[in-house]
Amino acid sequence: MKIEGKTYILDFDGKTLTMSGKISVMPEEYRKMDEFFEKVIQSVSESRKDENGTAELIVDLRELIFLNSSGIKTLCVSLVMEADEVEGFGMKILCSRSLDWQVDAMPAFEDLMDNLEIVFE
């Protein structure tokens, strides 16, 4: 599954959700992302259960250069908080130390989901 905008790409390969480019778009674009994240969560929760009955999604933000406050809210509410509602769902978010917005914003996400790991590279 993939969404491509003028300045960004969201790509899900069944295991990893990769977000790249710059996201600062109109509200209707965020609605598309909401729907996309819902499909990703559903796909992972249905097909990626391990021997312990848990499902894990890897979210790779290392190439996402910019995400405005509306995008951070969408990522927070539509992906992380929705995934937290699914029993046995875990998430690992890969971030870049060289991107200030990630260094500033992403550690706060750990308070939103019990089974969330933020990894800075």
C-alpha positions in Angstrom: 0.0 0.0 0.0 1.2 3.5 -0.8 0.2 7.1 -0.7 2.2 9.6 -2.7 1.8 13.3 -2.4 3.7 16.1 -4.1 6.4 16.2 -1.4 6.0 12.9 0.5 5.6 9.2 0.3 3.9 6.8 2.8 4.7 3.2 1.9 3.6 0.0 3.8 5.2 -3.3 2.7 3.3 -5.5 5.2 5.9 -5.1 7.9 7.3 -1.6 7.8 5.5 1.7 7.3 8.1 4.1 5.7 7.4 7.8 5.7 9.7 10.1 3.7 9.9 13.6 2.3 8.1 16.7 3.7 4.5 16.6 5.1 2.8 19.9 5.4 -0.5 19.5 3.5 -4.1 20.5 3.4 -6.7 18.9 5.8 -8.0 16.5 3.1 -4.6 14.9 2.8 -4.5 14.2 6.5 -7.9 12.4 6.1 -6.3 10.2 3.5 -3.5 9.4 5.9 -6.0 8.6 8.7 -7.6 6.0 6.4 -4.2 4.7 5.3 -3.1 4.3 9.0 -6.3 2.5 9.8 -5.6 0.0 7.0 -2.0 -0.5 8.1 -3.1 -1.2 11.7 -5.8 -3.6 10.5 -3.3 -5.4 8.2 -0.7 -5.8 10.9 -3.1 -6.9 13.6 -4.6 -9.6 11.3 -1.4 -11.0 9.7 1.7 -10.3 11.8 1.0 -12.2 15.0 4.1 -13.9 16.4 4.2 -17.0 18.7 3.2 -14.8 21.7 0.1 -13.5 19.9 1.6 -10.1 19.4 1.8 -8.0 16.3 4.5 -5.4 15.7 4.6 -2.6 13.2 7.9 -0.8 12.4 7.5 2.8 11.5 10.6 4.3 9.7 10.7 8.1 9.9 14.4 8.5 9.2 13.8 10.0 5.8 10.8 12.2 6.9 12.6 15.5 6.8 9.6 17.6 8.0 6.3 17.0 9.6 4.2 20.0 10.7 2.0 20.1 13.8 -1.1 18.8 12.0 1.0 15.9 10.7 2.4 15.2 14.2 -1.2 15.1 15.5 -2.3 12.8 12.8 0.6 10.4 13.4 0.0 10.6 17.2 -3.8 10.1 17.1 -4.5 8.1 14.0 -1.5 5.7 14.2 0.0 5.5 17.7 -3.1 6.0 19.9 -5.3 3.8 17.6 -2.7 1.0 17.6 -2.6 1.2 21.4 -6.3 0.2 21.4 -5.5 -3.1 19.7 -4.6 -5.8 22.1 -1.2 -7.3 21.6 -0.1 -4.6 19.2 3.5 -3.3 19.5 5.3 -0.6 17.6 8.9 0.4 17.0 9.5 3.9 15.5 12.9 4.5 13.8 14.0 8.1 14.0 17.0 10.2 12.9 19.1 12.1 15.5 19.9 14.6 12.8 16.3 15.8 12.4 15.4 18.3 15.1 11.6 17.8 14.8 12.1 14.1 15.6 14.4 14.7 18.5 12.0 17.2 20.0 8.6 15.5 19.3 9.1 11.7 19.2 10.1 11.0 22.8 6.7 12.3 24.0 5.0 9.5 21.9 6.3 6.9 24.4 3.6 8.1 26.9 0.9 7.4 24.4 1.3 3.6 23.9 2.3 0.9 26.3 4.2 -1.3 23.8 6.1 1.4 21.9 9.8 1.7 21.4 11.4 4.9 19.9 14.9 4.2 18.4 17.2 7.0 17.3 19.9 6.3 14.8 
